[in-house]
Amino acid sequence: MSVKQLHKQWRKDFNEVVFKRDKNKCRVCGKPAVDAHHITDSNEMPNGGYVKENGIAVCKQDCHFKVEWFHITEGEKWNEGL
C-alpha cells in the first residue's frame, strides 16, 4: 500500500469513528455532520493525529469555519459553540 493510499485509509477510518462517537451530528450546532475535524493540528501529532480523541464532527456551514478559526487564532477567537 502506498503512503497516499494509507493516508486515505486513515482518514476514512478517522471519519467513521468520529461520526459514530458523535452520532453523525455536528458537535457545535447539532446539524448533520459532514467532516471529522482535527482538534490538534494533524501536523503536530504522530500519524497525522488520526485518532477519535483528536476529532470533532462538524457540519460544513459556519461551524467548520468556527473550528478552523479557533485553530488559526490558537484558541483566542471563539464566539460560541463547543
C-alpha positions as CSV (number, residue, x, y, z in Angstrom):
1,M,0.0,0.0,0.0
2,S,1.4,3.4,-1.0
3,V,1.7,6.3,1.5
4,K,-1.2,8.1,-0.3
5,Q,-3.4,5.0,0.0
6,L,-2.5,4.6,3.6
7,H,-3.4,8.2,4.4
8,K,-6.7,7.8,2.6
9,Q,-7.5,4.7,4.7
10,W,-6.5,6.5,8.0
11,R,-8.8,9.4,7.0
12,K,-11.7,7.1,6.2
13,D,-11.3,5.2,9.5
14,F,-11.0,8.5,11.4
15,N,-14.2,9.9,9.9
16,E,-16.1,6.7,10.7
17,V,-15.1,6.5,14.4
18,V,-15.6,10.3,15.0
19,F,-19.0,10.2,13.3
20,K,-20.0,7.1,15.3
21,R,-19.0,8.7,18.6
22,D,-20.7,12.0,17.8
23,K,-23.8,10.2,16.4
24,N,-23.3,11.9,13.0
25,K,-24.2,15.3,14.5
26,C,-22.1,18.5,14.4
27,R,-20.7,19.0,17.9
28,V,-21.2,22.7,17.6
29,C,-24.8,23.1,16.3
30,G,-26.3,19.6,16.1
31,K,-26.9,19.6,12.3
32,P,-25.8,16.5,10.3
33,A,-22.0,16.2,10.3
34,V,-20.1,16.1,7.1
35,D,-16.5,16.3,8.3
36,A,-14.4,15.0,11.1
37,H,-12.1,17.9,12.0
38,H,-8.8,17.5,13.9
39,I,-8.8,19.2,17.3
40,T,-5.0,19.3,17.5
41,D,-3.4,20.1,14.1
42,S,-2.7,16.9,12.3
43,N,0.9,18.0,11.6
44,E,1.6,18.2,15.3
45,M,0.8,14.5,16.0
46,P,2.1,11.1,15.0
47,N,0.4,9.6,12.0
48,G,-1.5,12.8,11.3
49,G,-3.5,12.7,14.5
50,Y,-6.0,10.2,13.1
51,V,-7.4,9.0,16.5
52,K,-11.0,9.6,17.6
53,E,-9.9,11.6,20.6
54,N,-8.4,14.2,18.2
55,G,-11.6,14.6,16.2
56,I,-14.8,16.5,16.3
57,A,-17.7,16.1,13.9
58,V,-18.8,19.3,12.2
59,C,-21.2,20.5,9.6
60,K,-19.8,22.3,6.5
61,Q,-21.5,25.6,7.3
62,D,-20.4,28.2,9.8
63,C,-19.3,25.5,12.3
64,H,-16.5,24.2,10.3
65,F,-15.2,27.8,9.8
66,K,-15.6,28.3,13.6
67,V,-13.3,25.4,14.5
68,E,-10.8,26.4,11.8
69,W,-10.7,29.9,13.1
70,F,-10.2,28.6,16.6
71,H,-7.1,26.8,15.3
72,I,-5.8,29.8,13.3
73,T,-6.1,32.1,16.3
74,E,-4.7,29.4,18.7
75,G,-7.9,29.4,20.7
76,E,-8.3,33.1,21.2
77,K,-11.3,33.5,18.8
78,W,-14.4,31.6,19.6
79,N,-17.8,33.2,19.9
80,E,-20.0,30.3,20.9
81,G,-20.4,26.6,20.5
82,L,-18.0,23.9,21.7
